[in-house]
Amino acid sequence: MKLLWCWRCKMEVPMLNEEHYAKAYELYGEAIRDINREGGRLVRFKPLLDFYKELTGWDETEPNVIMHHRIAQYGPPCEKCGKPYRTPQASFCAACGHKELKSA
């Protein structure tokens, strides 16, 4: 787990490493498949929400948000502002507009 800037949330949030993301992905999948469970959506996703809270201390209420808080989905930090690029392949910083200079 690592605090990183999320361009969707517009703030620093706890991002999951691959080990933690694998567990979150498993819990998310179980909730998706459990459509007949009584109590509604938040009851189905409670194990995922609880896992994220126990791991990060954040009381997240939206399961889909957790699934985009994955370190591997983001690129390196911008040379200008320090916020991560949106993807590992990005060459343009969505936060500050800086364009990464590619070496020849």
N, C-alpha and C positions, 0 to 999 in steps of 0.2 A: 504494500500500500504506500502511496506517495501523493502528497498534495500537488496538484497541477491545475493550471488555468483551463477551464472548459469553455470553449467558444460558444457552445449552446446555452450554458447556464450563466455565462458572463461573470464568473467568479472562480476562485480556487476551490476545488473539491477533492475529496479522497478518490484517487484512481486505483484500480485493482491491478495487481501484477498477474501474470499468467496462471499461477497456482490458484489464487483467489478467484480469478475470473472463471476458471474451469468449474469451481464449486458453485459460483453464482449462476453460471450457464445451466448447470445441472438442476438447480433449484427452480430456475426460471422455466425450464422445459417441463418439469414436473407440474408446475402450476398451470401452464398452458394446456397440458394434456388432461388436467383434472377439472374439466368444464362442468361436471355434474355435482361438484362439491357444494354443499349448502353454505350460505353465509356470504356469498358474493365474491367479487374480485379481490378485495383486500384480505379476505380470509384465505383464499387460495395462495396469494403471494406472501403471506405472513412469514413462512420460513425464509424466503429470500430477504425480505425487509429486516427480519431479526438478525440474519447472518451479517448483513451490511452494517447494521447498527453495532453489533458486537465487535466487528472488525474495525470500524472507523470511528464510532462514537456519534455518527450522524443519524438522525431520526428521519430517514428518507421515506416518503409516502408514495412515490411513483416508481414502480418496478422498471419501467422502460428507461428511466434515467440511469439506474444502476448499470444497465447493460451497455450504455455508451460511455461509462466511466472506466475505460480499459486503457492502461498505459500504452500498450502495443498499437492502439489505433491512432495515436498521436505521433507527430514527428519530433525532431530535436528542437531545443529552444531557439527562438529567433535571436539573431546576433544583435539586434537593435533593442528590443523590448524585453526579451527573456521569456516570453510566453511561448508555449509549444506551437509548432506548425500544426495545421489541422490533420494532416496525414504524414506518414513517413516519406511520401513522394512529393509533397508540396514544396514549392520554391517561392511562395508568396505568403507573407504573414497576414492572416485575416485580422489580427488585432491592431497592427500598426501600419500595414501597407508595405513594409520592407520587402524587397525582392532579394532573395538569396543569390549571391554571385557564385555561379558554378565554375569550378576550375577546369581548364582545358586539358 
